[in-house]
Amino acid sequence: MIFDTDILSMLGKIGKVDLLRKLFPESSLIITFEVYNELLRAKETGYDLLMTF
């Protein structure tokens, strides 16, 4: 499964990123380099949205 920034940031804001593992237990969870960079920029500006995949 490939995820975009929108779903990851929304789940991160409510502290529910772990739902992805529950919903897709048999799938590899993948983000693109661009999504990673967007999330990294958010973290650098003070938004600690995600736990480690």
ZARODREN-754678 format. One line per 8 residues: for each residue x negated, z, y of N, C-alpha, C. Coordinates in Angstrom, 3 decimals. Last residue first. Layout:
N
X/Z/Y/X/Z/Y/X/Z/Y | ...
//
This chain:
53
-7.468/10.794/4.074/-6.808/10.092/2.977/-7.580/10.289/1.715 | -7.290/13.732/6.041/-8.101/12.730/5.359/-7.321/12.097/4.229 | -4.583/13.929/8.389/-5.496/14.539/7.454/-6.281/13.425/6.776 | -4.042/13.037/11.828/-4.052/12.799/10.392/-4.983/13.697/9.613 | -4.077/13.650/14.591/-2.848/13.267/13.917/-2.900/13.319/12.402 | -4.999/15.019/17.195/-5.517/15.171/15.839/-4.351/14.921/14.885 | -5.581/13.813/20.222/-4.502/13.830/19.234/-5.108/13.886/17.839 | -7.683/13.539/22.002/-7.069/14.845/21.833/-5.932/14.927/20.834
-9.045/11.227/22.113/-8.322/11.607/23.335/-7.528/12.891/23.169 | -9.992/10.972/19.548/-10.965/11.200/20.620/-10.301/11.598/21.936 | -7.616/10.338/18.218/-8.271/11.626/17.964/-9.253/11.966/19.078 | -7.226/7.757/19.182/-6.223/8.796/19.458/-6.841/10.178/19.274 | -9.459/6.488/18.090/-9.324/6.573/19.551/-8.315/7.649/19.937 | -8.749/6.716/15.382/-9.946/7.384/15.873/-9.900/7.537/17.392 | -6.543/5.052/15.299/-6.363/6.476/15.013/-7.558/7.280/15.500 | -7.826/2.617/15.862/-6.750/3.117/16.731/-6.544/4.618/16.533
-9.599/2.449/13.676/-10.121/2.569/15.039/-9.064/3.073/16.011 | -7.752/2.186/11.556/-8.676/3.311/11.598/-9.198/3.528/13.015 | -6.657/-0.284/12.257/-5.816/0.912/12.262/-6.688/2.156/12.330 | -8.937/-1.905/11.870/-8.306/-1.833/13.182/-7.427/-0.592/13.304 | -9.413/-1.647/9.154/-10.426/-1.182/10.084/-9.826/-0.990/11.476 | -6.342/-0.622/7.528/-7.329/-1.607/7.954/-8.324/-0.960/8.911 | -5.735/1.624/4.831/-5.545/1.232/6.225/-6.630/0.235/6.571 | -4.066/2.421/1.797/-5.117/1.687/2.491/-4.730/1.495/3.954
-3.626/4.111/-1.114/-3.189/4.084/0.273/-4.330/3.533/1.113 | -2.701/2.967/-4.265/-3.812/3.280/-3.370/-3.286/3.160/-1.951 | 0.056/4.384/-6.091/-0.557/3.361/-5.240/-1.786/3.879/-4.517 | 1.471/6.293/-7.388/0.679/5.380/-8.217/-0.093/4.354/-7.401 | 2.970/7.654/-5.453/1.935/8.361/-6.214/1.020/7.448/-7.024 | 4.507/7.334/-2.911/3.765/6.267/-3.591/2.643/6.854/-4.439 | 5.639/9.709/-2.030/6.479/8.520/-2.154/5.827/7.415/-2.983 | 3.434/11.425/-2.005/4.613/11.775/-2.807/5.502/10.556/-3.047
1.751/10.159/-0.216/1.288/10.362/-1.604/2.467/10.699/-2.519 | 3.383/10.321/2.054/2.987/9.013/1.527/2.510/9.125/0.087 | 3.566/13.000/2.674/4.730/12.337/2.086/4.378/10.978/1.487 | 1.319/13.735/4.067/1.309/13.936/2.613/2.522/13.308/1.921 | 2.004/13.549/6.688/1.273/12.421/6.106/1.263/12.519/4.590 | 3.430/15.369/8.293/3.966/14.965/6.990/3.275/13.747/6.383 | 3.292/16.289/10.953/2.545/16.959/9.892/3.002/16.612/8.489 | 4.338/14.861/12.960/5.220/15.882/12.372/4.563/16.599/11.192
2.217/13.188/13.572/2.784/14.033/14.622/3.665/15.136/14.061 | 1.864/11.778/11.174/0.859/12.738/11.613/1.406/13.695/12.661 | 4.062/10.095/11.197/3.966/11.121/10.154/2.947/12.187/10.529 | 3.256/8.584/13.451/4.521/9.331/13.450/4.515/10.427/12.386 | 0.836/7.468/12.600/0.843/8.372/13.750/2.129/9.180/13.804 | 1.688/5.929/10.396/0.710/7.008/10.217/0.732/7.985/11.381 | 3.437/4.100/11.556/3.936/5.035/10.546/2.972/6.207/10.362 | 1.629/2.819/13.451/2.896/3.442/13.824/3.359/4.480/12.813
-0.570/1.667/12.109/-0.762/2.836/12.962/0.543/3.556/13.249 | 0.333/0.753/8.712/-0.068/0.489/10.088/-0.126/1.788/10.889 | -0.898/0.527/5.339/-0.088/1.165/6.374/-0.607/0.820/7.749 | -0.576/-0.852/2.172/-1.297/-0.915/3.435/-0.373/-0.378/4.523 | -0.843/0.000/-1.162/0.000/0.000/0.000/-0.895/0.000/1.234
//
